[in-house]
Amino acid sequence: MNVKTAVNLEDLRRMARRKLPRIAFDFIDGGVDDEDCMRRNREAFRRFQLVPRYLVDVSRRDQSTELLGRRYASPFGISPTGLAGLFHPGADELLAAAARTADIPFLLSSASNAAVEAVAKIAPDHVWFQIYGTRDERINTDLVKRARDAGVHTLVVSVDVPVNSNRERNRRNGFSRPFRMTPAVVLEALGHPAWVLRYLRSGGIPMMSNWAPYGREGASAAEVADLYGTLTPAPMIRWQTLERIRADWRGPLVVKGLLHPDDARMAASIGVNGLIVSNHGGRQLDVAPTPIEMLPAIRAAVGDRVELMVDSGVRRGSDIVIARCLGARFAFFGRPTLFGAAAGGADGIARALQIVRNEIDVVMAQIGCSAFDALDARYLRSEGQAVQPHAPPIVPAATAAAAVDNRTRPALDLSIQP
């Protein structure tokens, strides 16, 4: 299985499924309860079509996008994903390096295996740090301080995990925190010898390094994971916690997981710079609405006061184009890059990012748009909606200049051949 032969993200998912034991694959792939929310995340994108405009010069395409004060080469980034080192040794570091090469943001989870200080050194201009509120306010404060001292550009606060959710795949597989290799798990894992060998060579369960400083001196990886489990989730977190974080953090602050327009309006009022509209990839509330469904109402609620981004269910470049037409400047995804890491390490991650970049480029050409920044609702049609006549898209002079400048910057291979 060579990841370079992967044609789409689903190919990488299938490769990862063959390489990972079921308990590990299902941890990435699964959702909550009946997993209806996961399915709706995909179906929501399919309710839209992109209406092409032809006889437009698209010989040069620029998908670079400005977000929170800097311009990235593509309008997508890597969502925070905990325990990545369980699926491939050093996965957090590999994700950061891939983000640096691709010139996109990587949202390092506070539940990562690598420490924020180490990962920020790998990609100082591309690493954001994601935290949850904990039951210990001193740890909340210290995590913010550590991110600031490490030179992190953007802090992300996830607010959509008030309690642990009912992830039935994990329960059926016997997945617990900390992860332990029970006899049943070992027996099934033996069908994936390469993963088992890497697991043993790397010392077993990887350390949750961001939390190691808060445990006893010399604590094992299992003990640190137990500590994390006692302090998160934190159902008592309130708006005051976010206000304190805003006061402590001088850089861009992003809130991840809001779905209600009133909550979005409240976040904007306390000075949040960006929102990632998200239902946690269908891993928290199975009956939650999809981000794409809520995006227009949230855009109407906050106007231009905050940057809007989305995640949950993004699997195609066309999804990112649709999200942009609905008012999101950026999109994030996490499962595909974990599948890439499991399937092929650094090469698998790079292939996942390359596939999405290639798809965006082709879609932009197909719909007659040469600059991602010029996308808007004029290109979009939803089910049952008639196509309205409108003028050909006009690319602003600044955007056209950016397209020329972008030719000098490092870019991923745009070839769609494996």
N, C-alpha and C positions, 0 to 999 in steps of 0.2 A: 504494500500500500504506500504509494508515493503521494504525498500531499500536493505536489505540483500538478498532479492529474485531476485534482478536484475542480469541477466546473462551477459549482455553487456551494453555498454554505451547508446545504443538506448533505452534500457529499462528505464534508468534513465531519458532520454529525455521525454519519454511518461509519466512517473510519474510526472515530472515537469509541463508538459503541462496541466495535470489534476488539479494541485494545483495552478497554477498561472493564474491571469486574462490575457486575450489575449494581452493587451498592454504591459505587462511585459514579457510574454513568447516571443512575436515577437521581442522585443528589443534584447533578447539573440539570438534567432534562426535566425533572418533575415539577409539578405545581402543588396546589392545595386542593383538598377535598376531591371533587369530581374532575378537576382541571378544566372546567368550562371557561374560566377566565383566560387561560392560555389560548384556547381555541378562538375565543372572541377577539383577542388581540390581533390575530392574523386576519380573521374575517373582516375586521373593521377597515383594514387597508384595502381589502378587495371590493369594498363598496364604492370605491372611487376609481375613476379613469382619468388618464392624462390625455388631453386633446391636443394633437400635434399641430404645429404651424409650419407649413412648408415654404419653399422658396426663400429661405432665410440662410444667410451665410453662417454656418456652424463649423467652418474649417478649423477654428481655434475655440476650445472650450476651457473655461476656468471654473473649477469647483471650490476654489479657496474661499474661506468665509471668515469674517471678523466676529469674534466672540469675546466678551468681557475684556476688551482692551488689547487683544492681540489677534493676528490673522493666522489661521491654520490652513494647511494645504487641502484639507477635505472637510466636509460638514458633518463629520461623525467622530465619535470617540468610543473608548472602551469603558463600559459600566463597571462599578465596583463589584467584585466577586470574591467572597471569602473562601478560605481553605484551598486556594488555587494550587498550592504546593502539594496537595494530596493527589492531584491528577497528573502533575509532571513536576519533578524537582526544580526548584528555582523559578516557578512559573511567574511569580510576581515580577521578578527582575527581568524575565524575558518579555513580559507584556510592556514594561516600562521602556525597554530598549526598542521594541517594535514601534511603540508610539513615537519615540524620538525620531526614528528613521522615517516614519510615515508623516511626521509633523502633524500629529493629532493629540488630543488630551487623553491621558490615562487616569481614571479615577481609582486610586488605591484605596481599598477597603481597610477600615480599622481592624477588621477580622482577617486580615491578610496573614500570611506566614512570614513575610519579610517586613522589617521595621520601616517606618516612614523615612527615617534618617538615611537608611541605606538606599532606598529606592529613589529618593529625591536626588541623590548624587548621580544616579544613572541618567536621569532625564530631568534636569532641573527646570527646564522651561516647559515641560509637558505633564508633570505629575500634579494632579489635584489630590486632596486627601478627604476621604469620606468618613464621617463619624456618626454614631448613634448617641443619643443621650443615655447615660448610665445612671444607676442608682446612687452613685457616689459623685457628688458635684465636684470634688477635688480632682477626680480623674477626667471629667469633662474639661475642666480648666487646663489640666496638664496636657491633654491631647491637643488642644488648640495651641498652647504654647510650643509644644514640640513641632507641630506643623509650621508655625511661624519661624522657629529657630532653624528648621531644616530648609527654609527658603521656598516653601510650597506657594504656588501662585494663587490657588483658589481652594477654599474650604467648602465642603459639601456636607450638609446635615440631612440625614435620612430620618423622616418623621413617621413613616408608615409601618412601624413594627412596635405597636404598643404591647403586644403579647406574642408568644410563639404561636405559629399557625399550625393547622392540622395537615401536615404533609404526609399523606397516606403511603406514598411509595417508600419514603424513608422508614416509616413505622413497620411496614411489612418486611422490609429488608433488615430490620434490626439496627438501623443507623441511629446512633446516639451520640451525644456530645459529652465527653470526648469520644472520638471514633475508636472503637476497639475491634481487633481482629478475632471474632468469635470462631469456633470451629466451623460453623455453617458458612461464614463469610470466607474463611480460608479455603474450604472445599470448592466453592464457586470460583474464587479468585485464581485457583490453580489452572483454570482454563485460559488465563491471561498471563502467562509466565513472564513476559517482558515487564509488565507493570509490577508484578510481585518482586522481580529482581531489583528494579529501580527503588521500590518501596523499602526493601531490606538494605540496599546499599546506602540509601540516604538516612538511615537510622530509624525508620518507622514513621510514626505520626509526626508531622512537622510542627515546630513550635509556632504559636501565635505570638510573633515577636513584639508586636505593638503592646501586648498585655504583659509580657514577661516582667517589666519593671515594677508592676503592681502586685506581683506574687512574692512568695518568700524567696530568699536567696537560694539559688540552686534548684528551684522548682522544676519538675519535669514538664514536658509538653502536655501531658494529660492533666496535671494539676493546674497549669495555666488555663487550659481550655475549660476546666471546671470553674475556675474563678470567673472567667468571661461569662459562663452560663449563669452564675449567681448574680451578676451585676447587670446583665442585659437579658431580655428587654426591660425597659423601665416605664411601666404604665403611668407613672406619676409625672412624666415630662409634660410641661405646659409651655405656653407662649413666652412666659418669663425666662425660661431656659434659653430659648432662641434669642431673646433680647440681650441676655448676658453674653452669649456667644458673639452677637453682633458688636457689642461694646468692646469685646476683647480682640476681635479680628479686624485688622485694618484693610485687608485685601478684599477681593471679590468674594461674596458669600452667596452660596447657592443652596436652596432647599429642594430636596428630592422626595417625591411621594405625594404631594398635594393633588387632589382631584376636584375639590369643590371651589367654585369661583370666590366665595366669601373668604375661604382660607387663603386663597391666592392674594386677594385684596388686603387681607391682614398682614401677610408676609411683606407685601410691597410697602405697607405703611410703616413698618419698622426698619426699612432700609435694606432688605434683601436685594441682591443684584440680579439673581437669576432663579428660575424655577425649572426643575426637571419634572414635567408632568408624567406620572408613572403609577402603575399599580403593582410595582415590584415584580414585574414579569409574571404575574399570575401566581405568586407564591405566598400571598398573605390573605386576601379576601376573595373568595371564588366568585362572589356576586358583585364585585366592584365593576364600575364602568371602565371602558378602555380609554387610554389617554387621548387617542385620536377623536373619540366622541366628545370629550370634555374640552379639548384644546380651543375651539372657537369661543366658548363661553368664558374661559379663563383669559383669553386674549382680550375679549371685550371688557372684562373686569379690571385688568391691570393696564391696558393700553400699552404705551411704550415705556412705562416706568421700570420694567424688568425684562431681561432677556428670557425668552421661552425656549425650552428644549423638551424633548420627549425621549422616553425609552419604553420598553415592553413590546415585544412582538416584532421588532425591526429585523427583517431577514433578507431584504432585497434593497438594492440601490433605489428602485422606484418608490419604496416605502419612505425613504428619506426625502425624495423629491416631493411626494405627496404631503409629508409633514411640513415641509417648507411652504408649500402653497396654502396650507391651512394656518400658517402663522408661526411655526417653530423655526428658529434659526439653526438648530443643531439637533442631532439624534445620537443616541447611545445604544449599544448592545453589549451583552456580557457572555451569554451562553456560546455564541459562535467562536469567540476567541479562546474560551476554555476548551471547546471541542478541538480547535486548531492546536492548542498546546498539547492536549492528550494524544492527538493523532500524529503530531510531528514536531513537537517542541517549538523552537524559534521559527522554523520553516513553516509549520502549520499556522502559527499566528500570523506571520507575514502573508501567507496565502489568503487567509480570511480577510485581511484588510485590503489586499490587492483585488480580490473578487468584488468587494463592495465598491471600491473606487472605480473599477472598470465598469460596473453596472451603472453607476451614476453618470459616468461620462457618456456611455452609449444612450441612456435615456435622454440626457440633455440634448444630444445631437438629434435624436428621433423626434423630439417635440419642438425643435427649432429654437432652443435657448442656449446661448453661448456662455452665459455667466450665471452661476448658481444664485448669486445675490439678486438677480432680476426675476426669479421665479415668484409668482403670486397666484391668486385665485383664478386669473384669466386662463390658466392652463388646466384647470380642474373641473371635472364633472362628477357628480354623485349619482347614485341610482335614482332614476325617475326624474332627473333634472334635464331640462332642455338646454342645448348649447346656445348661448347668447352671442350675437355678433359683437366683436370688439376690435379695437385697433391692433395692428401688429405690435409686438413687444418692442419697447425702446430700451436699449441698454444705456444706462447713465455713463457719462464720459469717464467718471472716476472708476467705474467698474470695468470699462473697456481698457483703461490704463493698467488696472490691476491684472487683467488677462495677459497683457504684454509683459509686465514685470514678472509674472508667474513663470514665464518660460525660462527664467534664469535660476529658479529655485529647484532643489532636489525633488524629484517626483518618483512615484512608483511606476513600474512598468505598466503601460496602458494596454499591452497586448492582451487580447482575450483568449489567446491560445494557452493551453496548459503548459 
